[in-house]
């Protein structure tokens, strides 16, 4: 039996979802800036879908493939969404793009699904229990979580705003970016201990350069896990790679289930419909 457990969640559509339909939120903010007053939210939604698809083809992975910053990529998506509704010679209001980017960088634009906080709370309590048991060098045989160590991640096709969105819901998210050394926690950050995190780390497709279902993103998550969370004692001894059970939870069969299983993980499909 595996001694350690790593559970990674998809983000959009699994942990959180738009507070209102995207077209409705885009439309409301556009009208505050004085444009699209006669345009329906459905028309804006269709234009958004077309612009998103075109930009994804032109500059995959939120612009990573062509060296764009995600804010530049989203600027093109937003411009492409509203351009069909502007009169000749009219330009987008200067603050529209920054305001939309800010809106969708926090809980302003999203709702957590109602089961998210309870399940993260359960895992956090399990991790704290594991830590207490290890410190006492004893194992409770009854009603005990069967894994020695549990790590929770979010692994998702997205740009770098995911961790901030989760923190805006008061979830405790560990710090660290793929490819960089583990940083010391910020002075004001809670938690001070990994077992107090709801989410130990976030890995986005933009960070690692691979989008699901490509196994590259799952391999990058495994790499982060082993680099940062496999040390088992003060001497630096690491738990072997094959001691970890890897489980991916997502809402899309092709990207989440097929992709993770092809990378050697177990998978759980969650139906949010």
Secondary structure in CASP SS format (residue, H / E / C, confidence):
PFRMAT SS
TARGET T0000
AUTHOR 0000-0000-0000
METHOD secondary structure of the structure
MODEL  1
X C 1.00
X C 1.00
X C 1.00
X E 1.00
X E 1.00
X E 1.00
X E 1.00
X E 1.00
X E 1.00
X C 1.00
X C 1.00
X E 1.00
X C 1.00
X C 1.00
X C 1.00
X E 1.00
X E 1.00
X E 1.00
X C 1.00
X C 1.00
X C 1.00
X H 1.00
X H 1.00
X H 1.00
X H 1.00
X H 1.00
X H 1.00
X H 1.00
X H 1.00
X H 1.00
X H 1.00
X H 1.00
X C 1.00
X C 1.00
X C 1.00
X C 1.00
X C 1.00
X C 1.00
X C 1.00
X C 1.00
X H 1.00
X H 1.00
X H 1.00
X H 1.00
X H 1.00
X H 1.00
X H 1.00
X H 1.00
X H 1.00
X H 1.00
X H 1.00
X H 1.00
X H 1.00
X H 1.00
X H 1.00
X H 1.00
X H 1.00
X H 1.00
X C 1.00
X C 1.00
X C 1.00
X C 1.00
X C 1.00
X H 1.00
X H 1.00
X H 1.00
X C 1.00
X C 1.00
X C 1.00
X H 1.00
X H 1.00
X H 1.00
X H 1.00
X H 1.00
X H 1.00
X H 1.00
X H 1.00
X H 1.00
X H 1.00
X H 1.00
X H 1.00
X H 1.00
X H 1.00
X C 1.00
X C 1.00
X C 1.00
X C 1.00
X C 1.00
X C 1.00
X C 1.00
X C 1.00
X C 1.00
X C 1.00
X C 1.00
X C 1.00
X H 1.00
X H 1.00
X H 1.00
X H 1.00
X H 1.00
X H 1.00
X H 1.00
X H 1.00
X C 1.00
X C 1.00
X C 1.00
X C 1.00
X C 1.00
X C 1.00
X E 1.00
X E 1.00
X E 1.00
X C 1.00
X C 1.00
X H 1.00
X H 1.00
X H 1.00
X H 1.00
X H 1.00
X H 1.00
X H 1.00
X H 1.00
X H 1.00
X H 1.00
X H 1.00
X H 1.00
X H 1.00
X H 1.00
X H 1.00
X H 1.00
X H 1.00
X H 1.00
X H 1.00
X H 1.00
X H 1.00
X H 1.00
X C 1.00
X C 1.00
X C 1.00
X C 1.00
X C 1.00
X C 1.00
X C 1.00
X C 1.00
X C 1.00
X C 1.00
X C 1.00
X C 1.00
X E 1.00
X E 1.00
X E 1.00
X E 1.00
X E 1.00
X E 1.00
X E 1.00
X E 1.00
X C 1.00
X C 1.00
X C 1.00
X C 1.00
X C 1.00
X H 1.00
X H 1.00
X H 1.00
X H 1.00
X H 1.00
X H 1.00
X H 1.00
X C 1.00
X C 1.00
X C 1.00
X C 1.00
X E 1.00
X C 1.00
X C 1.00
X C 1.00
X C 1.00
X C 1.00
X C 1.00
X C 1.00
X C 1.00
X C 1.00
X C 1.00
X C 1.00
X C 1.00
X C 1.00
X C 1.00
X C 1.00
X C 1.00
X C 1.00
X C 1.00
X C 1.00
X C 1.00
X H 1.00
X H 1.00
X H 1.00
X C 1.00
X C 1.00
X E 1.00
X C 1.00
X E 1.00
X E 1.00
X E 1.00
X E 1.00
X H 1.00
X H 1.00
X H 1.00
X H 1.00
X C 1.00
X C 1.00
X C 1.00
X C 1.00
X C 1.00
X C 1.00
X H 1.00
X H 1.00
X H 1.00
X H 1.00
X H 1.00
X H 1.00
X H 1.00
X H 1.00
X H 1.00
X H 1.00
X H 1.00
X H 1.00
X H 1.00
X H 1.00
X H 1.00
X C 1.00
X E 1.00
X C 1.00
X C 1.00
X C 1.00
X C 1.00
X C 1.00
X C 1.00
X E 1.00
X C 1.00
X C 1.00
X H 1.00
X H 1.00
X H 1.00
X E 1.00
X E 1.00
X E 1.00
X E 1.00
X E 1.00
X E 1.00
X E 1.00
X C 1.00
X C 1.00
X H 1.00
X H 1.00
X H 1.00
X H 1.00
X H 1.00
X H 1.00
X H 1.00
X H 1.00
X H 1.00
X H 1.00
X C 1.00
X C 1.00
X C 1.00
X E 1.00
X E 1.00
X E 1.00
X E 1.00
X C 1.00
X C 1.00
X C 1.00
X C 1.00
END
